[in-house]
């Protein structure tokens, strides 16, 4: 009977501990959320409301006070949706983001796979691989302008390697200008994918790989059947974050091309900047920004659903494995 009472007392203490732990977790979450909510309501919300006001009122800097702007309803949004230039900007941004995301992931994953096993001098390679991400984008653009000049070092190296005179117009040919800035962005952001994939590879359970080796599995089989399924949520996260950042890329593109040559590099951020600060069509720029924000929200919500699905699938796999043990 005393034993039963001790068990009951132990259960009550465990319940109290669990309740206190849950309360502490809730306090921690609110401690993080409250500053963000205050920042959102105090700073971002007024800006979003002002932007919404300009989207429904026709105003430019050439007119009088912004409070006297004429209400035009959805006319500005209709103008945006029928703007072929904006449609091409979306396509260029998507092409740039897909190309940059793919290149960053492939190279970053390859480097991470080479680096996740410890070896002598590993820290030196870490520094070399991470340096591009620490370089200021405007510095990358100005250095690239010197290197990619038609008679510059890059073409000179290509000439020496090929044995034929090479004069690639990296900065003036509208057919390859977007490719140029895509390659620069890949170089700049490969370290991002490298770090995420290195963390993912390091977190794959060693026991499963060792068990596969004992059963005689080859390195490719271990990668395909053990590492890759465990890495799927990490891979998806790396791709999503890189894609969203690439869609917003502006400094390198603007510093090198300002949307040119012609309109070859006129991506969404560049076009919004031109409309708002070069043509001074503030209302149209506000409407463009709202439409792009809605597009990004849809992409983010879809990405969250994909991440949740991958997490559930991974939890189910590890749950079955734990049950089998």
Short mmCIF file of the C-alpha atoms (twelve columns), coordinates in Angstrom:
data_MODEL
# 
_entry.id   MODEL 
# 
loop_
_atom_site.group_PDB 
_atom_site.id 
_atom_site.type_symbol 
_atom_site.label_atom_id 
_atom_site.label_alt_id 
_atom_site.label_comp_id 
_atom_site.label_asym_id 
_atom_site.label_seq_id 
_atom_site.Cartn_x 
_atom_site.Cartn_y 
_atom_site.Cartn_z 
_atom_site.pdbx_PDB_model_num 
ATOM 1   C CA . UNK A 1   0.000  0.000  0.000   1 
ATOM 2   C CA . UNK A 2   2.872  2.339  0.822   1 
ATOM 3   C CA . UNK A 3   4.391  1.387  -2.512  1 
ATOM 4   C CA . UNK A 4   1.166  2.348  -4.306  1 
ATOM 5   C CA . UNK A 5   1.106  5.676  -2.469  1 
ATOM 6   C CA . UNK A 6   4.717  6.332  -3.496  1 
ATOM 7   C CA . UNK A 7   3.848  5.581  -7.108  1 
ATOM 8   C CA . UNK A 8   0.877  7.949  -6.954  1 
ATOM 9   C CA . UNK A 9   3.030  10.658 -5.319  1 
ATOM 10  C CA . UNK A 10  5.715  10.200 -7.968  1 
ATOM 11  C CA . UNK A 11  3.100  10.490 -10.714 1 
ATOM 12  C CA . UNK A 12  1.755  13.717 -9.235  1 
ATOM 13  C CA . UNK A 13  5.254  15.211 -9.025  1 
ATOM 14  C CA . UNK A 14  5.896  14.231 -12.646 1 
ATOM 15  C CA . UNK A 15  2.610  15.855 -13.661 1 
ATOM 16  C CA . UNK A 16  3.560  19.067 -11.832 1 
ATOM 17  C CA . UNK A 17  6.985  19.067 -13.490 1 
ATOM 18  C CA . UNK A 18  5.407  18.591 -16.925 1 
ATOM 19  C CA . UNK A 19  2.954  21.410 -16.274 1 
ATOM 20  C CA . UNK A 20  5.733  23.751 -15.123 1 
ATOM 21  C CA . UNK A 21  7.803  22.841 -18.175 1 
ATOM 22  C CA . UNK A 22  4.886  23.525 -20.521 1 
ATOM 23  C CA . UNK A 23  4.289  26.886 -18.779 1 
ATOM 24  C CA . UNK A 24  7.977  27.816 -19.163 1 
ATOM 25  C CA . UNK A 25  7.864  26.931 -22.866 1 
ATOM 26  C CA . UNK A 26  4.793  29.122 -23.341 1 
ATOM 27  C CA . UNK A 27  6.524  32.041 -21.581 1 
ATOM 28  C CA . UNK A 28  9.599  31.591 -23.776 1 
ATOM 29  C CA . UNK A 29  7.491  31.608 -26.946 1 
ATOM 30  C CA . UNK A 30  5.686  34.794 -25.927 1 
ATOM 31  C CA . UNK A 31  8.995  36.405 -24.939 1 
ATOM 32  C CA . UNK A 32  10.128 35.894 -28.532 1 
ATOM 33  C CA . UNK A 33  6.816  36.767 -30.200 1 
ATOM 34  C CA . UNK A 34  5.983  39.960 -28.283 1 
ATOM 35  C CA . UNK A 35  8.950  42.041 -29.616 1 
ATOM 36  C CA . UNK A 36  8.158  40.851 -33.144 1 
ATOM 37  C CA . UNK A 37  4.465  41.752 -32.757 1 
ATOM 38  C CA . UNK A 38  5.368  45.178 -31.383 1 
ATOM 39  C CA . UNK A 39  7.760  45.778 -34.276 1 
ATOM 40  C CA . UNK A 40  5.112  44.661 -36.762 1 
ATOM 41  C CA . UNK A 41  2.345  46.852 -35.353 1 
ATOM 42  C CA . UNK A 42  4.542  49.837 -34.533 1 
ATOM 43  C CA . UNK A 43  6.707  50.044 -37.642 1 
ATOM 44  C CA . UNK A 44  5.677  47.710 -40.453 1 
ATOM 45  C CA . UNK A 45  1.900  48.051 -40.150 1 
ATOM 46  C CA . UNK A 46  1.860  51.855 -40.688 1 
ATOM 47  C CA . UNK A 47  4.119  51.402 -43.727 1 
ATOM 48  C CA . UNK A 48  1.856  48.706 -45.168 1 
ATOM 49  C CA . UNK A 49  -1.207 50.905 -44.605 1 
ATOM 50  C CA . UNK A 50  0.511  53.862 -46.296 1 
ATOM 51  C CA . UNK A 51  1.452  51.599 -49.189 1 
ATOM 52  C CA . UNK A 52  -2.152 50.413 -49.436 1 
ATOM 53  C CA . UNK A 53  -3.333 54.047 -49.464 1 
ATOM 54  C CA . UNK A 54  -1.041 54.893 -52.393 1 
ATOM 55  C CA . UNK A 55  -2.213 51.780 -54.249 1 
ATOM 56  C CA . UNK A 56  -5.772 53.141 -54.343 1 
ATOM 57  C CA . UNK A 57  -4.890 56.834 -54.853 1 
ATOM 58  C CA . UNK A 58  -3.172 58.282 -57.907 1 
ATOM 59  C CA . UNK A 59  -0.150 60.261 -56.670 1 
ATOM 60  C CA . UNK A 60  3.344  61.125 -57.851 1 
ATOM 61  C CA . UNK A 61  5.975  63.437 -56.418 1 
ATOM 62  C CA . UNK A 62  5.042  66.015 -59.061 1 
ATOM 63  C CA . UNK A 63  1.575  66.489 -57.559 1 
ATOM 64  C CA . UNK A 64  0.689  68.285 -54.349 1 
ATOM 65  C CA . UNK A 65  0.445  66.744 -50.891 1 
ATOM 66  C CA . UNK A 66  -0.126 63.016 -50.800 1 
ATOM 67  C CA . UNK A 67  -3.250 63.476 -48.671 1 
ATOM 68  C CA . UNK A 68  -4.875 65.285 -51.610 1 
ATOM 69  C CA . UNK A 69  -4.350 62.414 -54.062 1 
ATOM 70  C CA . UNK A 70  -7.374 61.327 -56.125 1 
ATOM 71  C CA . UNK A 71  -9.032 58.029 -55.256 1 
ATOM 72  C CA . UNK A 72  -8.948 55.731 -58.310 1 
ATOM 73  C CA . UNK A 73  -9.996 52.412 -56.799 1 
ATOM 74  C CA . UNK A 74  -8.599 49.378 -58.613 1 
ATOM 75  C CA . UNK A 75  -7.449 51.280 -61.701 1 
ATOM 76  C CA . UNK A 76  -3.778 51.107 -60.714 1 
ATOM 77  C CA . UNK A 77  -3.979 47.358 -60.100 1 
ATOM 78  C CA . UNK A 78  -5.643 46.901 -63.503 1 
ATOM 79  C CA . UNK A 79  -2.783 48.862 -65.051 1 
ATOM 80  C CA . UNK A 80  -0.252 46.616 -63.309 1 
ATOM 81  C CA . UNK A 81  -1.929 43.385 -64.410 1 
ATOM 82  C CA . UNK A 82  -1.988 44.561 -68.021 1 
ATOM 83  C CA . UNK A 83  1.631  45.749 -67.919 1 
ATOM 84  C CA . UNK A 84  3.608  43.399 -70.178 1 
ATOM 85  C CA . UNK A 85  6.847  44.833 -68.823 1 
ATOM 86  C CA . UNK A 86  5.902  43.630 -65.337 1 
ATOM 87  C CA . UNK A 87  5.077  40.183 -66.745 1 
ATOM 88  C CA . UNK A 88  8.521  39.925 -68.318 1 
ATOM 89  C CA . UNK A 89  10.083 41.077 -65.036 1 
ATOM 90  C CA . UNK A 90  8.340  38.188 -63.247 1 
ATOM 91  C CA . UNK A 91  9.615  35.699 -65.827 1 
ATOM 92  C CA . UNK A 92  13.175 37.035 -65.548 1 
ATOM 93  C CA . UNK A 93  13.032 36.865 -61.758 1 
ATOM 94  C CA . UNK A 94  11.790 33.284 -61.881 1 
ATOM 95  C CA . UNK A 95  14.474 32.286 -64.392 1 
ATOM 96  C CA . UNK A 96  17.149 33.990 -62.299 1 
ATOM 97  C CA . UNK A 97  15.888 32.492 -59.019 1 
ATOM 98  C CA . UNK A 98  15.585 28.949 -60.413 1 
ATOM 99  C CA . UNK A 99  19.041 29.111 -62.006 1 
ATOM 100 C CA . UNK A 100 20.705 30.580 -58.932 1 
ATOM 101 C CA . UNK A 101 18.934 28.200 -56.532 1 
ATOM 102 C CA . UNK A 102 19.820 25.140 -58.609 1 
ATOM 103 C CA . UNK A 103 23.467 26.139 -59.031 1 
ATOM 104 C CA . UNK A 104 23.896 27.024 -55.354 1 
ATOM 105 C CA . UNK A 105 22.322 23.776 -54.205 1 
ATOM 106 C CA . UNK A 106 24.305 21.469 -56.516 1 
ATOM 107 C CA . UNK A 107 27.673 23.035 -55.715 1 
ATOM 108 C CA . UNK A 108 26.868 23.521 -52.011 1 
ATOM 109 C CA . UNK A 109 25.683 19.935 -51.607 1 
ATOM 110 C CA . UNK A 110 28.777 18.595 -53.383 1 
ATOM 111 C CA . UNK A 111 31.114 20.627 -51.150 1 
ATOM 112 C CA . UNK A 112 29.201 19.618 -48.013 1 
ATOM 113 C CA . UNK A 113 29.407 15.936 -48.949 1 
ATOM 114 C CA . UNK A 114 33.166 16.277 -49.349 1 
ATOM 115 C CA . UNK A 115 33.546 18.130 -46.055 1 
ATOM 116 C CA . UNK A 116 31.230 16.427 -43.551 1 
ATOM 117 C CA . UNK A 117 33.816 13.790 -42.587 1 
ATOM 118 C CA . UNK A 118 36.649 15.323 -40.455 1 
ATOM 119 C CA . UNK A 119 40.123 15.586 -41.984 1 
ATOM 120 C CA . UNK A 120 43.321 17.534 -41.359 1 
ATOM 121 C CA . UNK A 121 43.194 21.172 -42.485 1 
ATOM 122 C CA . UNK A 122 39.391 21.168 -42.669 1 
ATOM 123 C CA . UNK A 123 39.095 24.604 -41.015 1 
ATOM 124 C CA . UNK A 124 41.032 26.240 -43.865 1 
ATOM 125 C CA . UNK A 125 38.511 24.928 -46.392 1 
ATOM 126 C CA . UNK A 126 35.636 26.105 -44.200 1 
ATOM 127 C CA . UNK A 127 37.010 29.644 -44.335 1 
ATOM 128 C CA . UNK A 128 37.575 29.523 -48.098 1 
ATOM 129 C CA . UNK A 129 34.095 28.195 -48.814 1 
ATOM 130 C CA . UNK A 130 32.316 30.684 -46.544 1 
ATOM 131 C CA . UNK A 131 34.195 33.831 -47.648 1 
ATOM 132 C CA . UNK A 132 31.977 34.588 -50.695 1 
ATOM 133 C CA . UNK A 133 28.884 34.920 -48.499 1 
ATOM 134 C CA . UNK A 134 30.724 37.426 -46.282 1 
ATOM 135 C CA . UNK A 135 31.557 39.666 -49.247 1 
ATOM 136 C CA . UNK A 136 29.398 42.783 -49.635 1 
ATOM 137 C CA . UNK A 137 27.249 42.462 -52.813 1 
ATOM 138 C CA . UNK A 138 28.232 45.894 -54.124 1 
ATOM 139 C CA . UNK A 139 31.906 44.914 -53.819 1 
ATOM 140 C CA . UNK A 140 31.178 41.718 -55.778 1 
ATOM 141 C CA . UNK A 141 29.539 43.799 -58.508 1 
ATOM 142 C CA . UNK A 142 32.418 46.265 -58.856 1 
ATOM 143 C CA . UNK A 143 35.043 43.501 -58.836 1 
ATOM 144 C CA . UNK A 144 33.015 41.582 -61.425 1 
ATOM 145 C CA . UNK A 145 32.840 44.694 -63.609 1 
ATOM 146 C CA . UNK A 146 36.635 44.826 -63.720 1 
ATOM 147 C CA . UNK A 147 37.083 41.083 -64.212 1 
ATOM 148 C CA . UNK A 148 34.373 40.667 -66.855 1 
ATOM 149 C CA . UNK A 149 35.291 43.640 -69.004 1 
ATOM 150 C CA . UNK A 150 35.543 42.588 -72.668 1 
ATOM 151 C CA . UNK A 151 39.348 42.848 -72.566 1 
ATOM 152 C CA . UNK A 152 39.546 41.880 -68.911 1 
ATOM 153 C CA . UNK A 153 41.144 38.989 -67.009 1 
ATOM 154 C CA . UNK A 154 38.319 36.455 -67.450 1 
ATOM 155 C CA . UNK A 155 38.320 36.639 -71.235 1 
ATOM 156 C CA . UNK A 156 42.125 36.623 -71.193 1 
ATOM 157 C CA . UNK A 157 42.153 33.358 -69.209 1 
ATOM 158 C CA . UNK A 158 39.564 31.836 -71.565 1 
ATOM 159 C CA . UNK A 159 41.706 32.887 -74.521 1 
ATOM 160 C CA . UNK A 160 44.791 31.220 -73.061 1 
ATOM 161 C CA . UNK A 161 42.885 28.018 -72.226 1 
ATOM 162 C CA . UNK A 162 41.148 27.698 -75.592 1 
ATOM 163 C CA . UNK A 163 43.996 28.968 -77.755 1 
ATOM 164 C CA . UNK A 164 41.568 31.234 -79.596 1 
ATOM 165 C CA . UNK A 165 40.714 34.878 -79.054 1 
ATOM 166 C CA . UNK A 166 37.734 35.064 -76.696 1 
ATOM 167 C CA . UNK A 167 35.759 38.284 -76.394 1 
ATOM 168 C CA . UNK A 168 32.622 37.362 -74.461 1 
ATOM 169 C CA . UNK A 169 30.578 40.495 -73.802 1 
ATOM 170 C CA . UNK A 170 29.535 39.529 -70.277 1 
ATOM 171 C CA . UNK A 171 28.255 43.000 -69.415 1 
ATOM 172 C CA . UNK A 172 26.933 44.331 -72.722 1 
ATOM 173 C CA . UNK A 173 25.307 41.368 -74.469 1 
ATOM 174 C CA . UNK A 174 21.585 41.249 -73.581 1 
ATOM 175 C CA . UNK A 175 21.521 37.516 -74.353 1 
ATOM 176 C CA . UNK A 176 23.940 36.612 -71.550 1 
ATOM 177 C CA . UNK A 177 23.573 39.511 -69.090 1 
ATOM 178 C CA . UNK A 178 21.085 37.620 -66.912 1 
ATOM 179 C CA . UNK A 179 23.373 34.583 -66.983 1 
ATOM 180 C CA . UNK A 180 26.259 36.783 -65.820 1 
ATOM 181 C CA . UNK A 181 24.442 38.031 -62.747 1 
ATOM 182 C CA . UNK A 182 23.134 34.494 -62.087 1 
ATOM 183 C CA . UNK A 183 26.687 33.134 -62.004 1 
ATOM 184 C CA . UNK A 184 27.736 35.934 -59.660 1 
ATOM 185 C CA . UNK A 185 24.800 35.174 -57.369 1 
ATOM 186 C CA . UNK A 186 25.689 31.481 -57.354 1 
ATOM 187 C CA . UNK A 187 29.262 32.307 -56.322 1 
ATOM 188 C CA . UNK A 188 27.954 34.650 -53.626 1 
ATOM 189 C CA . UNK A 189 25.444 32.221 -52.094 1 
ATOM 190 C CA . UNK A 190 26.964 28.740 -52.502 1 
ATOM 191 C CA . UNK A 191 28.197 29.010 -48.864 1 
ATOM 192 C CA . UNK A 192 24.578 29.320 -47.697 1 
ATOM 193 C CA . UNK A 193 23.608 25.971 -49.229 1 
ATOM 194 C CA . UNK A 194 26.936 24.507 -48.123 1 
ATOM 195 C CA . UNK A 195 26.325 25.370 -44.452 1 
ATOM 196 C CA . UNK A 196 22.738 24.058 -44.426 1 
ATOM 197 C CA . UNK A 197 23.610 20.808 -46.169 1 
ATOM 198 C CA . UNK A 198 26.692 20.284 -44.010 1 
ATOM 199 C CA . UNK A 199 24.510 20.611 -40.902 1 
ATOM 200 C CA . UNK A 200 21.981 18.182 -42.398 1 
ATOM 201 C CA . UNK A 201 24.612 15.585 -43.284 1 
ATOM 202 C CA . UNK A 202 26.156 15.837 -39.828 1 
ATOM 203 C CA . UNK A 203 22.749 15.187 -38.245 1 
ATOM 204 C CA . UNK A 204 22.065 11.928 -40.149 1 
ATOM 205 C CA . UNK A 205 22.145 9.074  -37.579 1 
ATOM 206 C CA . UNK A 206 25.493 7.296  -37.764 1 
ATOM 207 C CA . UNK A 207 23.983 4.037  -36.513 1 
ATOM 208 C CA . UNK A 208 21.909 3.575  -39.673 1 
ATOM 209 C CA . UNK A 209 24.909 4.111  -41.957 1 
ATOM 210 C CA . UNK A 210 27.047 1.738  -39.904 1 
ATOM 211 C CA . UNK A 211 24.321 -0.896 -40.019 1 
ATOM 212 C CA . UNK A 212 24.079 -0.513 -43.804 1 
ATOM 213 C CA . UNK A 213 27.866 -0.922 -44.115 1 
ATOM 214 C CA . UNK A 214 27.755 -4.088 -42.016 1 
ATOM 215 C CA . UNK A 215 25.074 -5.473 -44.347 1 
ATOM 216 C CA . UNK A 216 27.408 -4.828 -47.290 1 
ATOM 217 C CA . UNK A 217 25.727 -1.752 -48.800 1 
ATOM 218 C CA . UNK A 218 27.849 0.336  -51.157 1 
ATOM 219 C CA . UNK A 219 28.521 4.030  -50.645 1 
ATOM 220 C CA . UNK A 220 25.976 4.964  -53.333 1 
ATOM 221 C CA . UNK A 221 23.327 2.696  -51.771 1 
ATOM 222 C CA . UNK A 222 23.906 4.241  -48.335 1 
ATOM 223 C CA . UNK A 223 23.585 7.713  -49.825 1 
ATOM 224 C CA . UNK A 224 20.405 6.864  -51.762 1 
ATOM 225 C CA . UNK A 225 18.634 4.759  -49.134 1 
ATOM 226 C CA . UNK A 226 19.829 6.279  -45.838 1 
ATOM 227 C CA . UNK A 227 21.240 9.788  -46.192 1 
ATOM 228 C CA . UNK A 228 19.049 11.213 -48.945 1 
ATOM 229 C CA . UNK A 229 15.659 10.329 -47.342 1 
ATOM 230 C CA . UNK A 230 16.837 11.843 -44.040 1 
ATOM 231 C CA . UNK A 231 18.018 14.969 -45.849 1 
ATOM 232 C CA . UNK A 232 14.811 15.649 -47.782 1 
ATOM 233 C CA . UNK A 233 13.390 18.228 -45.309 1 
ATOM 234 C CA . UNK A 234 16.799 19.946 -45.100 1 
ATOM 235 C CA . UNK A 235 17.128 19.987 -48.887 1 
ATOM 236 C CA . UNK A 236 13.644 21.440 -49.244 1 
ATOM 237 C CA . UNK A 237 14.395 24.115 -46.643 1 
ATOM 238 C CA . UNK A 238 17.650 25.075 -48.373 1 
ATOM 239 C CA . UNK A 239 15.927 25.337 -51.757 1 
ATOM 240 C CA . UNK A 240 13.028 27.400 -50.441 1 
ATOM 241 C CA . UNK A 241 15.160 29.901 -48.517 1 
ATOM 242 C CA . UNK A 242 17.585 30.297 -51.422 1 
ATOM 243 C CA . UNK A 243 14.741 30.757 -53.915 1 
ATOM 244 C CA . UNK A 244 13.055 33.448 -51.818 1 
ATOM 245 C CA . UNK A 245 16.331 35.341 -51.380 1 
ATOM 246 C CA . UNK A 246 17.090 35.090 -55.101 1 
ATOM 247 C CA . UNK A 247 13.671 36.511 -55.999 1 
ATOM 248 C CA . UNK A 248 14.569 39.601 -53.950 1 
ATOM 249 C CA . UNK A 249 18.118 40.043 -55.339 1 
ATOM 250 C CA . UNK A 250 18.812 43.691 -56.184 1 
ATOM 251 C CA . UNK A 251 22.284 45.097 -55.281 1 
ATOM 252 C CA . UNK A 252 24.444 43.146 -57.737 1 
ATOM 253 C CA . UNK A 253 21.940 43.415 -60.584 1 
ATOM 254 C CA . UNK A 254 21.485 47.149 -60.147 1 
ATOM 255 C CA . UNK A 255 25.170 47.948 -59.627 1 
ATOM 256 C CA . UNK A 256 26.189 46.064 -62.780 1 
ATOM 257 C CA . UNK A 257 23.320 46.620 -65.201 1 
ATOM 258 C CA . UNK A 258 20.585 48.975 -63.839 1 
ATOM 259 C CA . UNK A 259 18.137 46.703 -65.647 1 
ATOM 260 C CA . UNK A 260 20.089 46.720 -68.922 1 
ATOM 261 C CA . UNK A 261 21.401 46.166 -71.441 1 
ATOM 262 C CA . UNK A 262 17.996 47.141 -72.751 1 
ATOM 263 C CA . UNK A 263 15.695 45.365 -70.303 1 
ATOM 264 C CA . UNK A 264 17.630 42.073 -70.153 1 
ATOM 265 C CA . UNK A 265 18.129 42.166 -66.365 1 
ATOM 266 C CA . UNK A 266 14.956 43.996 -65.422 1 
ATOM 267 C CA . UNK A 267 13.804 41.671 -62.640 1 
ATOM 268 C CA . UNK A 268 10.963 42.389 -60.207 1 
ATOM 269 C CA . UNK A 269 13.025 44.387 -57.649 1 
ATOM 270 C CA . UNK A 270 14.734 46.375 -60.413 1 
ATOM 271 C CA . UNK A 271 11.439 47.157 -62.151 1 
ATOM 272 C CA . UNK A 272 9.778  48.291 -58.913 1 
ATOM 273 C CA . UNK A 273 12.778 50.513 -58.164 1 
ATOM 274 C CA . UNK A 274 12.650 52.034 -61.655 1 
ATOM 275 C CA . UNK A 275 8.912  52.696 -61.505 1 
ATOM 276 C CA . UNK A 276 9.045  54.222 -58.023 1 
ATOM 277 C CA . UNK A 277 12.325 56.143 -57.948 1 
ATOM 278 C CA . UNK A 278 13.218 56.733 -61.604 1 
ATOM 279 C CA . UNK A 279 9.772  57.370 -63.082 1 
ATOM 280 C CA . UNK A 280 8.345  58.634 -59.743 1 
ATOM 281 C CA . UNK A 281 5.122  56.654 -60.198 1 
ATOM 282 C CA . UNK A 282 4.753  56.087 -56.468 1 
ATOM 283 C CA . UNK A 283 1.207  54.710 -56.633 1 
ATOM 284 C CA . UNK A 284 2.076  52.151 -59.287 1 
ATOM 285 C CA . UNK A 285 5.196  51.159 -57.347 1 
ATOM 286 C CA . UNK A 286 3.059  50.612 -54.234 1 
ATOM 287 C CA . UNK A 287 0.602  48.448 -56.160 1 
ATOM 288 C CA . UNK A 288 3.453  46.448 -57.687 1 
ATOM 289 C CA . UNK A 289 4.921  45.877 -54.230 1 
ATOM 290 C CA . UNK A 290 1.599  44.649 -52.849 1 
ATOM 291 C CA . UNK A 291 1.110  42.205 -55.708 1 
ATOM 292 C CA . UNK A 292 4.634  40.844 -55.290 1 
ATOM 293 C CA . UNK A 293 4.103  40.563 -51.527 1 
ATOM 294 C CA . UNK A 294 0.940  38.502 -52.111 1 
ATOM 295 C CA . UNK A 295 2.857  36.298 -54.549 1 
ATOM 296 C CA . UNK A 296 5.605  35.719 -51.982 1 
ATOM 297 C CA . UNK A 297 3.050  34.927 -49.273 1 
ATOM 298 C CA . UNK A 298 1.490  32.253 -51.504 1 
ATOM 299 C CA . UNK A 299 4.930  30.761 -52.188 1 
ATOM 300 C CA . UNK A 300 5.840  30.795 -48.485 1 
ATOM 301 C CA . UNK A 301 2.550  29.155 -47.439 1 
ATOM 302 C CA . UNK A 302 3.023  26.466 -50.081 1 
ATOM 303 C CA . UNK A 303 6.589  25.937 -48.882 1 
ATOM 304 C CA . UNK A 304 5.417  25.575 -45.273 1 
ATOM 305 C CA . UNK A 305 2.938  22.885 -46.335 1 
ATOM 306 C CA . UNK A 306 5.681  21.013 -48.183 1 
ATOM 307 C CA . UNK A 307 7.987  21.215 -45.173 1 
ATOM 308 C CA . UNK A 308 5.262  19.905 -42.867 1 
ATOM 309 C CA . UNK A 309 4.554  17.010 -45.211 1 
ATOM 310 C CA . UNK A 310 8.232  16.089 -45.375 1 
ATOM 311 C CA . UNK A 311 8.522  16.296 -41.595 1 
ATOM 312 C CA . UNK A 312 5.515  14.021 -41.117 1 
ATOM 313 C CA . UNK A 313 6.957  11.515 -43.574 1 
ATOM 314 C CA . UNK A 314 10.325 11.555 -41.812 1 
ATOM 315 C CA . UNK A 315 8.706  11.201 -38.380 1 
ATOM 316 C CA . UNK A 316 6.741  8.222  -39.655 1 
ATOM 317 C CA . UNK A 317 9.906  6.539  -40.949 1 
ATOM 318 C CA . UNK A 318 11.815 7.055  -37.706 1 
ATOM 319 C CA . UNK A 319 8.736  6.087  -35.686 1 
ATOM 320 C CA . UNK A 320 8.548  2.751  -37.506 1 
ATOM 321 C CA . UNK A 321 12.271 2.223  -37.050 1 
ATOM 322 C CA . UNK A 322 12.020 2.911  -33.330 1 
ATOM 323 C CA . UNK A 323 9.053  0.555  -33.042 1 
ATOM 324 C CA . UNK A 324 10.975 -2.190 -34.819 1 
ATOM 325 C CA . UNK A 325 13.802 -1.847 -32.330 1 
# 
